[in-house]
Amino acid sequence: MAKGLFAPPTILVAGASGQTGNALVQLFDRAGFSVVGMSRAELDVASEASVQTALSAVQPDFVVNCARYPDVDRAESEGDSAHRLLVEGPINLAMACRSINATLIHLSSEYVFDGNDAPYDEQAPTAPLSLFGHYCREGELEIERILPAHIVLRVGLVFSADPRRFVANTLQTLRSHTEKRMVSDEIGTPTSVEDLGRVLVAVIRQLDLGSQAFGVYHYGGGGSASWFEMGELIYAQALQREDLPDNLLQPVRGDDVPGRAPRPKDVRLNCDRLLQNFGIKRLPWRSQMIQCVEQIYSREGDA
Ligand SMILES: NC(=O)c1ccc[n+]([C@@H]2O[C@H](COP(=O)([O-])OP(=O)(O)OC[C@H]3O[C@@H](n4cnc5c(N)ncnc54)[C@H](OP(=O)(O)O)[C@@H]3O)[C@@H](O)[C@H]2O)c1
């Protein structure tokens, strides 16, 4: 049946149990989209059959891929499983999107760069240092090859109020008066999931209205930071609310952490293309982080 003139677009979110997928489902719903979130059990991006079945059933206008390989370091020793998620996943999604005329929005990583020439725009040559970064790039290229109707959005250092992730974990460590070491010599553009949602809602609305501005884009919150600097801001916010010992956070050089895959030192992203093609401005990561800590404290207050 033809869609009505004012019918909202249908969005299928893959990886919907993760910090980004879970938040996007709620934000898309609030934006008035018709949204279906699927966990890995419902839609395994690494399985061609699972992807075909899910997309045929939902018939989405847009698919947003939030499935993520969990560990950059593990990818070095478990190349096959990383390849399945980061390369075969995008292939499966792009093929299935093509067969139903859906647009694929794929979240990729700034680890496609080597960190020697930041800030990076979308035309900058890629030069991944790790197998994880290589496969991220291969996945991007496969999408470009298979499906013209795509947005590949490279995002940096994603954070949220998710109780399982970085901000909540850092707070928990500080409250147990345990010292925490955080890498201080690798910087990027931190991005909150809410801010990422704001960006994707704006992109989807414009594509749904007929924009053809497909391709690769960068997004990160305004400013830049290392994990250590992000930790410092969380610490400062916590100290405004409760009594904690000083000096629990210690900076550490990335190269001094044993067993780590190589990572780029500076992957700040230039996000001008998103501003030029979609009119989307960056929001400072610091105000996003302050809101995120606030969210965690008010959730505890409500409990
Ligand atoms: N986190 C960052 O700093 C960062 C940086 C740059 C880019 N990104 C991109 O942002 C996106 C979301 O990241 P995130 O931090 O929200 O990740 P996350 O919290 O780790 O969530 C990832 C989700 O992917 C799901 N998943 C894993 N394998 C899957 C499969 N084969 N099929 C379907 N789903 C699968 C996981 O499900 P299970 O829980 O069932 O395993 C999990 O719910 C990813 O595309 C990632 O590449 C993240």
Ligand as a Chemical Component Dictionary entry (heavy atoms), coordinates in Angstrom:
data_LIG
# 
_chem_comp.id                   LIG 
_chem_comp.type                 NON-POLYMER 
_chem_comp.pdbx_formal_charge   0 
_chem_comp.three_letter_code    LIG 
# 
loop_
_chem_comp_atom.comp_id 
_chem_comp_atom.atom_id 
_chem_comp_atom.alt_atom_id 
_chem_comp_atom.type_symbol 
_chem_comp_atom.charge 
_chem_comp_atom.model_Cartn_x 
_chem_comp_atom.model_Cartn_y 
_chem_comp_atom.model_Cartn_z 
_chem_comp_atom.pdbx_ordinal 
LIG N1  N1  N 0  31.415 3.276  21.765 1  
LIG C1  C1  C 0  32.218 4.073  21.087 2  
LIG O1  O1  O 0  33.095 4.768  21.642 3  
LIG C2  C2  C 0  32.077 4.191  19.576 4  
LIG C3  C3  C 0  33.025 4.931  18.871 5  
LIG C4  C4  C 0  32.889 5.062  17.499 6  
LIG C5  C5  C 0  31.831 4.454  16.854 7  
LIG N2  N2  N 1  30.922 3.743  17.568 8  
LIG C6  C6  C 0  29.817 3.098  16.835 9  
LIG O2  O2  O 0  28.575 3.371  17.445 10 
LIG C7  C7  C 0  27.730 2.223  17.330 11 
LIG C8  C8  C 0  27.144 1.853  18.664 12 
LIG O3  O3  O 0  28.157 1.672  19.625 13 
LIG P1  P1  P 0  27.779 1.427  21.149 14 
LIG O4  O4  O 0  28.845 2.025  21.975 15 
LIG O5  O5  O -1 26.354 1.794  21.361 16 
LIG O6  O6  O 0  27.882 -0.145 21.253 17 
LIG P2  P2  P 0  27.372 -1.141 22.415 18 
LIG O7  O7  O 0  26.771 -0.429 23.562 19 
LIG O8  O8  O 0  28.506 -2.078 22.680 20 
LIG O9  O9  O 0  26.221 -1.924 21.685 21 
LIG C9  C9  C 0  26.500 -2.685 20.577 22 
LIG C10 C10 C 0  25.334 -3.601 20.317 23 
LIG O10 O10 O 0  25.648 -4.385 19.167 24 
LIG C11 C11 C 0  25.036 -5.630 19.369 25 
LIG N3  N3  N 0  25.608 -6.651 18.512 26 
LIG C12 C12 C 0  26.791 -7.288 18.632 27 
LIG N4  N4  N 0  26.921 -8.203 17.646 28 
LIG C13 C13 C 0  25.797 -8.122 16.901 29 
LIG C14 C14 C 0  25.309 -8.803 15.761 30 
LIG N5  N5  N 0  26.032 -9.771 15.169 31 
LIG N6  N6  N 0  24.100 -8.456 15.255 32 
LIG C15 C15 C 0  23.355 -7.489 15.840 33 
LIG N7  N7  N 0  23.747 -6.815 16.929 34 
LIG C16 C16 C 0  24.942 -7.135 17.449 35 
LIG C17 C17 C 0  25.274 -5.941 20.828 36 
LIG O11 O11 O 0  24.329 -6.905 21.233 37 
LIG P3  P3  P 0  24.665 -7.931 22.425 38 
LIG O12 O12 O 0  24.603 -7.058 23.654 39 
LIG O13 O13 O 0  23.582 -8.941 22.336 40 
LIG O14 O14 O 0  26.033 -8.469 22.133 41 
LIG C18 C18 C 0  25.035 -4.579 21.468 42 
LIG O15 O15 O 0  23.703 -4.415 21.849 43 
LIG C19 C19 C 0  28.545 1.128  16.715 44 
LIG O16 O16 O 0  28.222 1.050  15.358 45 
LIG C20 C20 C 0  29.961 1.580  16.909 46 
LIG O17 O17 O 0  30.798 1.108  15.888 47 
LIG C21 C21 C 0  31.014 3.595  18.915 48 
# 
loop_
_chem_comp_bond.comp_id 
_chem_comp_bond.atom_id_1 
_chem_comp_bond.atom_id_2 
_chem_comp_bond.value_order 
_chem_comp_bond.pdbx_ordinal 
LIG N1  C1  SING 1  
LIG C1  O1  DOUB 2  
LIG C1  C2  SING 3  
LIG C2  C3  SING 4  
LIG C2  C21 DOUB 5  
LIG C3  C4  DOUB 6  
LIG C4  C5  SING 7  
LIG C5  N2  DOUB 8  
LIG N2  C6  SING 9  
LIG N2  C21 SING 10 
LIG C6  O2  SING 11 
LIG C6  C20 SING 12 
LIG O2  C7  SING 13 
LIG C7  C8  SING 14 
LIG C7  C19 SING 15 
LIG C8  O3  SING 16 
LIG O3  P1  SING 17 
LIG P1  O4  DOUB 18 
LIG P1  O5  SING 19 
LIG P1  O6  SING 20 
LIG O6  P2  SING 21 
LIG P2  O7  DOUB 22 
LIG P2  O8  SING 23 
LIG P2  O9  SING 24 
LIG O9  C9  SING 25 
LIG C9  C10 SING 26 
LIG C10 O10 SING 27 
LIG C10 C18 SING 28 
LIG O10 C11 SING 29 
LIG C11 N3  SING 30 
LIG C11 C17 SING 31 
LIG N3  C12 SING 32 
LIG N3  C16 SING 33 
LIG C12 N4  DOUB 34 
LIG N4  C13 SING 35 
LIG C13 C14 SING 36 
LIG C13 C16 DOUB 37 
LIG C14 N5  SING 38 
LIG C14 N6  DOUB 39 
LIG N6  C15 SING 40 
LIG C15 N7  DOUB 41 
LIG N7  C16 SING 42 
LIG C17 O11 SING 43 
LIG C17 C18 SING 44 
LIG O11 P3  SING 45 
LIG P3  O12 DOUB 46 
LIG P3  O13 SING 47 
LIG P3  O14 SING 48 
LIG C18 O15 SING 49 
LIG C19 O16 SING 50 
LIG C19 C20 SING 51 
LIG C20 O17 SING 52 
# 
